[in-house]
Amino acid sequence: MSDVKTRIEDLLNQNKVVLFMKGTQNFPMCGFSARATNILQDLGVPFLDVNVLEDEEIRQGIKEYGNWPTIPQLYVNKKLVGGSDIMMEMYQSGELKDLIKTELQAGQ
């Protein structure tokens, strides 16, 4: 896990918003990843998409890294926010927009 953990940490250190997902933001490969992508795009948040279908080590490693069993997983400023259900709840309440705005300002 150490090599994959280093790879994950490098992605998180180099990008403020990272979505580990099935597919890409232009071509999501599952409904949950599509929903997560749509939420971030609607908020106008630039993000790195990491297609776990192209890398089995990342696919398994991210589950262990964040102790979160499902994909997609959203990270903002290296902190796990959650999957698409949590993102949807936070989006609908306005909490996700506020969290991202606060975290991006804090990370500058």
Helices and strands as residue ranges (DSSP letters): H 2-14, E 17-21, H 31-43, E 48-51, G 52-54, H 56-65, E 73-76, E 79-82, H 84-93, H 95-106
